[in-house]
Amino acid sequence: MREITQVLVAAVGLAFLLPLVTVAAFHFNVGIPFIGALFLFVSVFVLVFDRMGEDGAVDGAEE
């Protein structure tokens, strides 16, 4: 997928998914810890995805 398509899919997905997840988390009284864990997961995912090359392998990994 091209980079702009990835950005658009992520933006649209987060625009609808993040508010729904936030409302559900507060409805079940797990709001603040759940939102913190969600942002931590997204941050780690973005960091790992950024370190991956075009071939899908993590940079520095032996082949």
Biopython code that builds the backbone (N, CA, C, O; Angstrom):
import numpy as np
from Bio.PDB.StructureBuilder import StructureBuilder

atoms = [
    (1, "MET", "N", (0.844, -1.175, 0.000)),
    (1, "MET", "CA", (0.000, 0.000, 0.000)),
    (1, "MET", "C", (0.891, 1.240, 0.000)),
    (1, "MET", "O", (1.944, 1.259, 0.638)),
    (2, "ARG", "N", (0.476, 2.232, -0.692)),
    (2, "ARG", "CA", (1.259, 3.467, -0.702)),
    (2, "ARG", "C", (1.128, 4.183, 0.634)),
    (2, "ARG", "O", (0.168, 3.968, 1.373)),
    (3, "GLU", "N", (2.087, 5.024, 0.933)),
    (3, "GLU", "CA", (2.121, 5.688, 2.233)),
    (3, "GLU", "C", (0.891, 6.558, 2.466)),
    (3, "GLU", "O", (0.337, 6.563, 3.565)),
    (4, "ILE", "N", (0.461, 7.292, 1.448)),
    (4, "ILE", "CA", (-0.693, 8.172, 1.632)),
    (4, "ILE", "C", (-1.954, 7.365, 1.907)),
    (4, "ILE", "O", (-2.809, 7.792, 2.682)),
    (5, "THR", "N", (-2.073, 6.203, 1.277)),
    (5, "THR", "CA", (-3.230, 5.343, 1.528)),
    (5, "THR", "C", (-3.202, 4.824, 2.955)),
    (5, "THR", "O", (-4.242, 4.757, 3.610)),
    (6, "GLN", "N", (-2.021, 4.455, 3.446)),
    (6, "GLN", "CA", (-1.899, 3.988, 4.824)),
    (6, "GLN", "C", (-2.291, 5.083, 5.802)),
    (6, "GLN", "O", (-2.966, 4.823, 6.798)),
    (7, "VAL", "N", (-1.872, 6.293, 5.522)),
    (7, "VAL", "CA", (-2.195, 7.412, 6.407)),
    (7, "VAL", "C", (-3.695, 7.675, 6.404)),
    (7, "VAL", "O", (-4.288, 7.889, 7.461)),
    (8, "LEU", "N", (-4.310, 7.661, 5.234)),
    (8, "LEU", "CA", (-5.756, 7.905, 5.151)),
    (8, "LEU", "C", (-6.554, 6.816, 5.847)),
    (8, "LEU", "O", (-7.508, 7.113, 6.565)),
    (9, "VAL", "N", (-6.178, 5.560, 5.645)),
    (9, "VAL", "CA", (-6.881, 4.450, 6.300)),
    (9, "VAL", "C", (-6.736, 4.559, 7.811)),
    (9, "VAL", "O", (-7.707, 4.365, 8.542)),
    (10, "ALA", "N", (-5.534, 4.866, 8.283)),
    (10, "ALA", "CA", (-5.316, 5.005, 9.725)),
    (10, "ALA", "C", (-6.107, 6.176, 10.295)),
    (10, "ALA", "O", (-6.699, 6.057, 11.368)),
    (11, "ALA", "N", (-6.124, 7.298, 9.593)),
    (11, "ALA", "CA", (-6.836, 8.476, 10.088)),
    (11, "ALA", "C", (-8.341, 8.238, 10.159)),
    (11, "ALA", "O", (-8.980, 8.580, 11.154)),
    (12, "VAL", "N", (-8.900, 7.660, 9.118)),
    (12, "VAL", "CA", (-10.342, 7.388, 9.110)),
    (12, "VAL", "C", (-10.686, 6.335, 10.156)),
    (12, "VAL", "O", (-11.691, 6.451, 10.858)),
    (13, "GLY", "N", (-9.848, 5.307, 10.256)),
    (13, "GLY", "CA", (-10.085, 4.264, 11.257)),
    (13, "GLY", "C", (-10.062, 4.820, 12.667)),
    (13, "GLY", "O", (-10.931, 4.498, 13.477)),
    (14, "LEU", "N", (-9.069, 5.657, 12.971)),
    (14, "LEU", "CA", (-8.983, 6.240, 14.306)),
    (14, "LEU", "C", (-10.103, 7.239, 14.563)),
    (14, "LEU", "O", (-10.559, 7.374, 15.698)),
    (15, "ALA", "N", (-10.550, 7.935, 13.531)),
    (15, "ALA", "CA", (-11.618, 8.915, 13.709)),
    (15, "ALA", "C", (-12.917, 8.254, 14.165)),
    (15, "ALA", "O", (-13.695, 8.864, 14.899)),
    (16, "PHE", "N", (-13.156, 7.024, 13.741)),
    (16, "PHE", "CA", (-14.376, 6.322, 14.143)),
    (16, "PHE", "C", (-14.133, 5.357, 15.296)),
    (16, "PHE", "O", (-14.973, 5.231, 16.187)),
    (17, "LEU", "N", (-12.999, 4.678, 15.285)),
    (17, "LEU", "CA", (-12.751, 3.621, 16.264)),
    (17, "LEU", "C", (-12.377, 4.172, 17.634)),
    (17, "LEU", "O", (-12.877, 3.685, 18.648)),
    (18, "LEU", "N", (-11.510, 5.174, 17.683)),
    (18, "LEU", "CA", (-11.043, 5.688, 18.965)),
    (18, "LEU", "C", (-12.166, 6.266, 19.830)),
    (18, "LEU", "O", (-12.199, 5.971, 21.024)),
    (19, "PRO", "N", (-13.083, 7.071, 19.293)),
    (19, "PRO", "CA", (-14.191, 7.533, 20.143)),
    (19, "PRO", "C", (-15.086, 6.395, 20.638)),
    (19, "PRO", "O", (-15.546, 6.425, 21.779)),
    (20, "LEU", "N", (-15.336, 5.401, 19.795)),
    (20, "LEU", "CA", (-16.164, 4.272, 20.229)),
    (20, "LEU", "C", (-15.494, 3.488, 21.343)),
    (20, "LEU", "O", (-16.146, 3.104, 22.315)),
    (21, "VAL", "N", (-14.196, 3.247, 21.209)),
    (21, "VAL", "CA", (-13.454, 2.515, 22.241)),
    (21, "VAL", "C", (-13.408, 3.317, 23.536)),
    (21, "VAL", "O", (-13.517, 2.747, 24.622)),
    (22, "THR", "N", (-13.248, 4.623, 23.430)),
    (22, "THR", "CA", (-13.207, 5.474, 24.619)),
    (22, "THR", "C", (-14.540, 5.448, 25.358)),
    (22, "THR", "O", (-14.563, 5.314, 26.581)),
    (23, "VAL", "N", (-15.628, 5.573, 24.647)),
    (23, "VAL", "CA", (-16.954, 5.532, 25.276)),
    (23, "VAL", "C", (-17.195, 4.171, 25.915)),
    (23, "VAL", "O", (-17.715, 4.094, 27.028)),
    (24, "ALA", "N", (-16.824, 3.104, 25.230)),
    (24, "ALA", "CA", (-16.997, 1.756, 25.789)),
    (24, "ALA", "C", (-16.155, 1.569, 27.042)),
    (24, "ALA", "O", (-16.615, 0.960, 28.008)),
    (25, "ALA", "N", (-14.930, 2.082, 27.045)),
    (25, "ALA", "CA", (-14.053, 1.936, 28.212)),
    (25, "ALA", "C", (-14.638, 2.646, 29.427)),
    (25, "ALA", "O", (-14.632, 2.090, 30.526)),
    (26, "PHE", "N", (-15.138, 3.853, 29.250)),
    (26, "PHE", "CA", (-15.721, 4.567, 30.378)),
    (26, "PHE", "C", (-17.058, 3.961, 30.793)),
    (26, "PHE", "O", (-17.429, 4.044, 31.964)),
    (27, "HIS", "N", (-17.774, 3.363, 29.876)),
    (27, "HIS", "CA", (-19.031, 2.696, 30.210)),
    (27, "HIS", "C", (-18.785, 1.511, 31.144)),
    (27, "HIS", "O", (-19.587, 1.245, 32.039)),
    (28, "PHE", "N", (-17.673, 0.798, 30.933)),
    (28, "PHE", "CA", (-17.338, -0.361, 31.764)),
    (28, "PHE", "C", (-16.423, 0.006, 32.928)),
    (28, "PHE", "O", (-15.841, -0.878, 33.557)),
    (29, "ASN", "N", (-16.287, 1.309, 33.223)),
    (29, "ASN", "CA", (-15.515, 1.816, 34.359)),
    (29, "ASN", "C", (-14.048, 1.396, 34.343)),
    (29, "ASN", "O", (-13.469, 1.141, 35.399)),
    (30, "VAL", "N", (-13.447, 1.322, 33.173)),
    (30, "VAL", "CA", (-12.015, 1.044, 33.054)),
    (30, "VAL", "C", (-11.359, 2.130, 32.203)),
    (30, "VAL", "O", (-10.358, 1.878, 31.532)),
    (31, "GLY", "N", (-11.917, 3.317, 32.231)),
    (31, "GLY", "CA", (-11.539, 4.379, 31.308)),
    (31, "GLY", "C", (-10.078, 4.764, 31.272)),
    (31, "GLY", "O", (-9.407, 4.519, 30.270)),
    (32, "ILE", "N", (-9.560, 5.365, 32.344)),
    (32, "ILE", "CA", (-8.221, 5.950, 32.316)),
    (32, "ILE", "C", (-7.134, 4.894, 32.101)),
    (32, "ILE", "O", (-6.285, 5.096, 31.233)),
    (33, "PRO", "N", (-7.110, 3.779, 32.840)),
    (33, "PRO", "CA", (-6.061, 2.776, 32.573)),
    (33, "PRO", "C", (-6.150, 2.191, 31.163)),
    (33, "PRO", "O", (-5.123, 1.927, 30.538)),
    (34, "PHE", "N", (-7.353, 1.990, 30.666)),
    (34, "PHE", "CA", (-7.518, 1.427, 29.325)),
    (34, "PHE", "C", (-7.014, 2.390, 28.263)),
    (34, "PHE", "O", (-6.336, 1.974, 27.323)),
    (35, "ILE", "N", (-7.333, 3.659, 28.401)),
    (35, "ILE", "CA", (-6.885, 4.652, 27.429)),
    (35, "ILE", "C", (-5.363, 4.771, 27.474)),
    (35, "ILE", "O", (-4.724, 4.897, 26.429)),
    (36, "GLY", "N", (-4.776, 4.732, 28.670)),
    (36, "GLY", "CA", (-3.317, 4.762, 28.785)),
    (36, "GLY", "C", (-2.673, 3.569, 28.107)),
    (36, "GLY", "O", (-1.681, 3.716, 27.394)),
    (37, "ALA", "N", (-3.236, 2.382, 28.326)),
    (37, "ALA", "CA", (-2.710, 1.173, 27.685)),
    (37, "ALA", "C", (-2.883, 1.233, 26.171)),
    (37, "ALA", "O", (-2.013, 0.778, 25.429)),
    (38, "LEU", "N", (-3.987, 1.784, 25.712)),
    (38, "LEU", "CA", (-4.230, 1.911, 24.277)),
    (38, "LEU", "C", (-3.185, 2.813, 23.621)),
    (38, "LEU", "O", (-2.636, 2.472, 22.573)),
    (39, "PHE", "N", (-2.913, 3.957, 24.237)),
    (39, "PHE", "CA", (-1.908, 4.856, 23.673)),
    (39, "PHE", "C", (-0.511, 4.246, 23.735)),
    (39, "PHE", "O", (0.288, 4.452, 22.821)),
    (40, "LEU", "N", (-0.203, 3.501, 24.793)),
    (40, "LEU", "CA", (1.086, 2.822, 24.877)),
    (40, "LEU", "C", (1.221, 1.789, 23.768)),
    (40, "LEU", "O", (2.270, 1.692, 23.130)),
    (41, "PHE", "N", (0.160, 1.016, 23.535)),
    (41, "PHE", "CA", (0.176, 0.015, 22.468)),
    (41, "PHE", "C", (0.370, 0.666, 21.104)),
    (41, "PHE", "O", (1.169, 0.190, 20.297)),
    (42, "VAL", "N", (-0.349, 1.743, 20.844)),
    (42, "VAL", "CA", (-0.227, 2.427, 19.554)),
    (42, "VAL", "C", (1.184, 2.991, 19.382)),
    (42, "VAL", "O", (1.751, 2.913, 18.293)),
    (43, "SER", "N", (1.750, 3.555, 20.441)),
    (43, "SER", "CA", (3.107, 4.104, 20.360)),
    (43, "SER", "C", (4.131, 3.029, 20.047)),
    (43, "SER", "O", (4.998, 3.228, 19.195)),
    (44, "VAL", "N", (4.042, 1.891, 20.726)),
    (44, "VAL", "CA", (4.979, 0.789, 20.471)),
    (44, "VAL", "C", (4.774, 0.242, 19.063)),
    (44, "VAL", "O", (5.745, -0.070, 18.374)),
    (45, "PHE", "N", (3.524, 0.122, 18.632)),
    (45, "PHE", "CA", (3.241, -0.375, 17.285)),
    (45, "PHE", "C", (3.844, 0.542, 16.226)),
    (45, "PHE", "O", (4.456, 0.069, 15.269)),
    (46, "VAL", "N", (3.675, 1.848, 16.394)),
    (46, "VAL", "CA", (4.223, 2.801, 15.431)),
    (46, "VAL", "C", (5.747, 2.742, 15.432)),
    (46, "VAL", "O", (6.365, 2.802, 14.370)),
    (47, "LEU", "N", (6.361, 2.624, 16.608)),
    (47, "LEU", "CA", (7.814, 2.536, 16.693)),
    (47, "LEU", "C", (8.333, 1.297, 15.976)),
    (47, "LEU", "O", (9.290, 1.386, 15.206)),
    (48, "VAL", "N", (7.716, 0.142, 16.220)),
    (48, "VAL", "CA", (8.148, -1.096, 15.571)),
    (48, "VAL", "C", (7.891, -1.024, 14.071)),
    (48, "VAL", "O", (8.745, -1.424, 13.281)),
    (49, "PHE", "N", (6.729, -0.520, 13.670)),
    (49, "PHE", "CA", (6.404, -0.420, 12.251)),
    (49, "PHE", "C", (7.364, 0.520, 11.536)),
    (49, "PHE", "O", (7.731, 0.275, 10.387)),
    (50, "ASP", "N", (7.776, 1.599, 12.210)),
    (50, "ASP", "CA", (8.704, 2.550, 11.615)),
    (50, "ASP", "C", (10.081, 1.926, 11.412)),
    (50, "ASP", "O", (10.775, 2.271, 10.456)),
    (51, "ARG", "N", (10.484, 1.027, 12.281)),
    (51, "ARG", "CA", (11.798, 0.390, 12.175)),
    (51, "ARG", "C", (11.820, -0.737, 11.150)),
    (51, "ARG", "O", (12.892, -1.235, 10.806)),
    (52, "MET", "N", (10.671, -1.141, 10.665)),
    (52, "MET", "CA", (10.626, -2.197, 9.657)),
    (52, "MET", "C", (10.971, -1.612, 8.294)),
    (52, "MET", "O", (10.581, -0.490, 7.970)),
    (53, "GLY", "N", (11.699, -2.378, 7.511)),
    (53, "GLY", "CA", (12.065, -1.914, 6.178)),
    (53, "GLY", "C", (10.987, -2.269, 5.174)),
    (53, "GLY", "O", (9.913, -2.746, 5.543)),
    (54, "GLU", "N", (11.273, -2.039, 3.921)),
    (54, "GLU", "CA", (10.330, -2.351, 2.847)),
    (54, "GLU", "C", (10.065, -3.846, 2.735)),
    (54, "GLU", "O", (8.987, -4.257, 2.306)),
    (55, "ASP", "N", (11.057, -4.670, 3.122)),
    (55, "ASP", "CA", (10.894, -6.119, 3.003)),
    (55, "ASP", "C", (10.133, -6.724, 4.175)),
    (55, "ASP", "O", (9.862, -7.925, 4.179)),
    (56, "GLY", "N", (9.791, -5.921, 5.156)),
    (56, "GLY", "CA", (9.020, -6.414, 6.291)),
    (56, "GLY", "C", (9.869, -6.951, 7.417)),
    (56, "GLY", "O", (9.328, -7.378, 8.437)),
    (57, "ALA", "N", (11.185, -6.945, 7.269)),
    (57, "ALA", "CA", (12.073, -7.436, 8.315)),
    (57, "ALA", "C", (12.505, -6.271, 9.200)),
    (57, "ALA", "O", (12.645, -5.139, 8.737)),
    (58, "VAL", "N", (12.709, -6.566, 10.463)),
    (58, "VAL", "CA", (13.177, -5.545, 11.385)),
    (58, "VAL", "C", (14.631, -5.239, 11.057)),
    (58, "VAL", "O", (15.430, -6.151, 10.847)),
    (59, "ASP", "N", (14.975, -3.950, 11.011)),
    (59, "ASP", "CA", (16.353, -3.562, 10.696)),
    (59, "ASP", "C", (17.315, -4.147, 11.718)),
    (59, "ASP", "O", (17.050, -4.107, 12.919)),
    (60, "GLY", "N", (18.420, -4.686, 11.248)),
    (60, "GLY", "CA", (19.432, -5.251, 12.127)),
    (60, "GLY", "C", (19.229, -6.718, 12.423)),
    (60, "GLY", "O", (20.091, -7.338, 13.047)),
    (61, "ALA", "N", (18.132, -7.287, 12.003)),
    (61, "ALA", "CA", (17.878, -8.708, 12.250)),
    (61, "ALA", "C", (18.674, -9.542, 11.256)),
    (61, "ALA", "O", (18.819, -9.178, 10.089)),
    (62, "GLU", "N", (19.188, -10.670, 11.744)),
    (62, "GLU", "CA", (19.939, -11.555, 10.857)),
    (62, "GLU", "C", (18.992, -12.315, 9.953)),
    (62, "GLU", "O", (17.854, -12.608, 10.319)),
    (63, "GLU", "N", (19.484, -12.628, 8.763)),
    (63, "GLU", "CA", (18.628, -13.322, 7.805)),
    (63, "GLU", "C", (18.868, -14.794, 7.835)),
    (63, "GLU", "O", (18.231, -15.539, 7.090)),
]
sb = StructureBuilder()
sb.init_structure("model")
sb.init_model(0)
sb.init_chain("A")
sb.init_seg("    ")
for serial, (resi, resn, name, xyz) in enumerate(atoms, 1):
    if name == "N":
        sb.init_residue(resn, " ", resi, " ")
    sb.init_atom(name, np.array(xyz, "f"), 0.0, 1.0, " ", f" {name:<3s}", serial, name[0])
structure = sb.get_structure()
